[in-house]
Amino acid sequence: MQHRIVVLGAGYTGAVAAGRLAKRLHREDVAITLVNAEPDFVERVRMHQVATGQDLKPRPFSEMFAGTGVDVRLAQVTGVDVDRKTVAVIDANGEGQLPYDTLVYALGSRWNAQGVPGTAEHAQEIASRPGALRLRERLARLDAGQSVVVVGGGLTGLEAATEIAEARPDLDVALAARDGLGDWLSPKGREHLRKVFGKLGITAYEHAAVTGVEADRVTTADGTAIPAAVTVWTAGFAVHPIAKATALEVTGSGQIVVDGTMRSVSHPDVYAIGDAAMVMGPGDKPLRMSCASGTPTAWQAADVIAARLTGGKLPNVSIRYFNQCISLGRKEGLIQYVTADDRAVQAVLTGRLAAVYKELICKSAAWGVANPTLGLPTRRRRVTRERAAAGSAVKASA
Ligand SMILES: Cc1cc2nc3c(=O)[nH]c(=O)nc-3n(C[C@H](O)[C@H](O)[C@H](O)COP(=O)(O)OP(=O)(O)OC[C@H]3O[C@@H](n4cnc5c(N)ncnc54)[C@H](O)[C@@H]3O)c2cc1C
């Protein structure tokens, strides 16, 4: 019998973890199943580009994982029973159960309407591909002079507002931010951001917490009504409710609490990575939801699982920040260098060079996912440990 590793979610982190596990472990000893709701990889970091009419290269999992030993299962995960060690799924053939010995939970996140009245009914989101495609249709139907308000002054909001303003200079684009525009950036970074906003004609409403969304406007806490033929909601991400419905220890927001090896603190057979996990980073601060910090959590989980199964030394992948890479349309960008715990330092890279840098980062992240077992040393180790706990009789070390 093989040790069954089930990876839930084939986004930036789940796909990387599955590929890395396949590279590390001997095929005869493990059965790796990667479960995803969609048949191809979604480059979430480019959803603002999709919304403005740009088409992305299709990346079907069937091609990406061909010959890797990873079995890709197209199914919607509906629940996890961590006591019985099964995953409930639904696919074209109906409902089913997937048993596991080790689970890697990487279901990512979705948009977060934050309970603001009218948001669910009237706002558009770009945290998912269907959302980005709906926004694309809405934007295409707008006439010159009509208004678009992006709610949220974080990285996603800045990228969305600038992308829309650049692609549709005929529209009246505004951004509503709870705090000051880019106020976590260095002085040079803020200055550059304001310059680009000015060039693109984007109105910034600062210290403007949005408290209501209607079909044609948003309202801020001080009662200001901002006209919005289309509202784009980017104020935070929320994790899927699936983890919260299990016996796993989760935070109030539903992220799975893990230790430094990405292992659940309550259930040692479960690992969580990416947006779905609450991971403490440098400076004892929780990592923010991002590819930048999520990808190393996938490396860490895969290497730890392989080490625990094969009796190897536990690795300690460095998880720290280097920079925040912000696209400001296709021609402009801002690379804000940061400390290990994500605080801005003086140095920035701006302009076209920054746009090219950001593009390379996006391309290399997608390349890493699309080539799951390339570029890693082939060290397929035999499973020796923890097999008894998993109830699997696997071959002893070769
Ligand atoms: C517009 C936008 C721009 C961004 N820009 C950046 C950036 O520049 N830099 C950065 O670091 N981060 C950025 N992010 C954040 C980044 O995209 C996420 O942090 C990252 O995708 C998290 O990776 P993940 O693997 O945890 O989740 P995801 O990449 O979201 O993957 C989750 C996977 O699980 C699948 N799934 C979900 N639910 C189910 C289910 N029930 N059943 C089966 N499958 C399911 C999904 O289909 C998906 O394939 C951006 C996000 C957005 C929306």
The ligand as a MOL file (V3000), in Angstrom:
LIG
                    3D

  0  0  0     0  0            999 V3000
M  V30 BEGIN CTAB
M  V30 COUNTS 53 58 0 0 0
M  V30 BEGIN ATOM
M  V30 1 C -5.8920 40.7240 -8.4530 0
M  V30 2 C -4.8960 40.1060 -7.5210 0
M  V30 3 C -3.5700 40.4970 -7.5810 0
M  V30 4 C -2.6310 39.9210 -6.7290 0
M  V30 5 N -1.3230 40.3150 -6.8280 0
M  V30 6 C -0.4030 39.7270 -6.0480 0
M  V30 7 C 0.9740 40.0840 -6.1870 0
M  V30 8 O 1.3230 40.9270 -7.0020 0
M  V30 9 N 1.8740 39.4590 -5.3920 0
M  V30 10 C 1.5150 38.5220 -4.4600 0
M  V30 11 O 2.3920 37.9930 -3.7700 0
M  V30 12 N 0.2130 38.1760 -4.2980 0
M  V30 13 C -0.7560 38.7560 -5.0650 0
M  V30 14 N -2.0790 38.3850 -4.9300 0
M  V30 15 C -2.4330 37.3980 -3.8950 0
M  V30 16 C -2.2080 35.9780 -4.4110 0
M  V30 17 O -2.9080 35.7900 -5.6250 0
M  V30 18 C -2.6730 34.9430 -3.4090 0
M  V30 19 O -2.0680 35.2230 -2.1600 0
M  V30 20 C -2.2750 33.5540 -3.8830 0
M  V30 21 O -3.0050 33.2260 -5.0460 0
M  V30 22 C -2.5350 32.5150 -2.7890 0
M  V30 23 O -2.1520 31.2600 -3.2620 0
M  V30 24 P -2.9220 29.9560 -2.7430 0
M  V30 25 O -2.2840 28.7870 -3.3820 0
M  V30 26 O -3.0230 30.0010 -1.2640 0
M  V30 27 O -4.4010 30.1440 -3.2840 0
M  V30 28 P -4.9480 30.2600 -4.8090 0
M  V30 29 O -3.8750 30.7040 -5.7290 0
M  V30 30 O -6.1680 31.0860 -4.6940 0
M  V30 31 O -5.3420 28.7800 -5.1400 0
M  V30 32 C -6.4240 28.1150 -4.5420 0
M  V30 33 C -6.8280 26.9830 -5.4660 0
M  V30 34 O -7.8290 26.2160 -4.8240 0
M  V30 35 C -8.8930 25.9680 -5.7330 0
M  V30 36 N -10.1070 25.8220 -4.9360 0
M  V30 37 C -10.6820 26.7340 -4.1330 0
M  V30 38 N -11.7580 26.2150 -3.5290 0
M  V30 39 C -11.8700 24.9450 -3.9680 0
M  V30 40 C -12.7640 23.8940 -3.6800 0
M  V30 41 N -13.7800 24.0220 -2.8220 0
M  V30 42 N -12.5730 22.7080 -4.3130 0
M  V30 43 C -11.5330 22.5250 -5.1530 0
M  V30 44 N -10.6540 23.4960 -5.4500 0
M  V30 45 C -10.8120 24.6930 -4.8620 0
M  V30 46 C -8.9100 27.1920 -6.6310 0
M  V30 47 O -9.5590 26.8810 -7.8590 0
M  V30 48 C -7.4250 27.4660 -6.7770 0
M  V30 49 O -6.8870 26.7340 -7.8390 0
M  V30 50 C -3.0360 38.9480 -5.7680 0
M  V30 51 C -4.3720 38.5510 -5.7030 0
M  V30 52 C -5.2990 39.1240 -6.5660 0
M  V30 53 C -6.7320 38.6690 -6.4890 0
M  V30 END ATOM
M  V30 BEGIN BOND
M  V30 1 1 1 2
M  V30 2 1 2 3
M  V30 3 2 2 52
M  V30 4 2 3 4
M  V30 5 1 4 5
M  V30 6 1 4 50
M  V30 7 2 5 6
M  V30 8 1 6 7
M  V30 9 1 6 13
M  V30 10 2 7 8
M  V30 11 1 7 9
M  V30 12 1 9 10
M  V30 13 2 10 11
M  V30 14 1 10 12
M  V30 15 2 12 13
M  V30 16 1 13 14
M  V30 17 1 14 15
M  V30 18 1 14 50
M  V30 19 1 15 16
M  V30 20 1 16 17
M  V30 21 1 16 18
M  V30 22 1 18 19
M  V30 23 1 18 20
M  V30 24 1 20 21
M  V30 25 1 20 22
M  V30 26 1 22 23
M  V30 27 1 23 24
M  V30 28 2 24 25
M  V30 29 1 24 26
M  V30 30 1 24 27
M  V30 31 1 27 28
M  V30 32 2 28 29
M  V30 33 1 28 30
M  V30 34 1 28 31
M  V30 35 1 31 32
M  V30 36 1 32 33
M  V30 37 1 33 34
M  V30 38 1 33 48
M  V30 39 1 34 35
M  V30 40 1 35 36
M  V30 41 1 35 46
M  V30 42 1 36 37
M  V30 43 1 36 45
M  V30 44 2 37 38
M  V30 45 1 38 39
M  V30 46 1 39 40
M  V30 47 2 39 45
M  V30 48 1 40 41
M  V30 49 2 40 42
M  V30 50 1 42 43
M  V30 51 2 43 44
M  V30 52 1 44 45
M  V30 53 1 46 47
M  V30 54 1 46 48
M  V30 55 1 48 49
M  V30 56 2 50 51
M  V30 57 1 51 52
M  V30 58 1 52 53
M  V30 END BOND
M  V30 END CTAB
M  END
